[in-house]
Structure formats: C-alpha cells, structure tokens
Amino acid sequence: MTKHTLITNYYIAHRDELLAYAGSRLGDSCLAEDIVQNVFLRLLTSDKMISEITLPALVFAMTRNQVYDYFRHHSAVEQYEHYIKGVCSELTSDESILSAREVMEQLERGLARLPENCREIYRMHIYDGMKVGEISRELGEGYKSVEHRLGSARDN
C-alpha cells in the first residue's frame, strides 16, 4: 500500500473523530476543519516514513500541536492588540494614522537596504507570516540557506 493510499484511507475513516477532537478544544468547527485539513496536507507532502502503526499517533500529535500553535498565536495577537490599544489611546486619531504610515515607510526603507536575496525572504516572513520551512518549499531552496538569509535580514 502506498503512503498516499494509507493517508487517504485513514482520513476517510477518522476525519470525523479528528474534527471532534480539534473542535472540542477550539470551540470552532470551521477552525477545527482547517486544522484537520492542514494536518493531512502536511502528511501528504511530508517525506517522513509513515506506516499503519505510526500514522494514528502522528495524526493526533500533529493535530494537538496545531491546536497549541493556534492558541499561542492567538495569545500573542491579543497581547499585541492590547499594547497597541494602550499606545493608541494616548494619541489622537490623526497621530495614530500618521504613526502607522511612518512605521510602514520605515519598514519599506529598511527592506530597500537589504540585498535582493534577503529582501524577498524577509517580506514573505513579515508580510505573509510564513515560516522558514514554508519559504524554503515556496522558493525551492534549502532550509538552512533560507534560515541564514532571514537571519542576515534581521541583523541588518
């Protein structure tokens, strides 16, 4: 049995079970659907060795980790929004609009100073929220190369 067939059959047999698992933790069925879908897409594109024995534990571990990642991200966003609201409450609306524009201009000026091979990677990381592995796959370049250039962009 091929890896693709194994994963497909497992998805068909256990999709509802995984949706219930993720949905019970998230309280949002649409988000649970997205997470379960992402888990199986990652499995299908993974180069890891997967067997009938390892697949159930791997699927549940990946789903659990995706749920944890969601909560970590959500917490960071809430903290940032709380900080921004506190800062913006001290400013008038004209000042806050101006400061947001100034921040974007400074970011663009900083990006313009980066070498071209670092600039694209940094844009993908900052604007698209992509991780090093995702950027590596998108550009078809090595993980370490992308990681190094992202680090160089951050240092500049």
Disulfide bonds with the S-S distance in Angstrom:
none
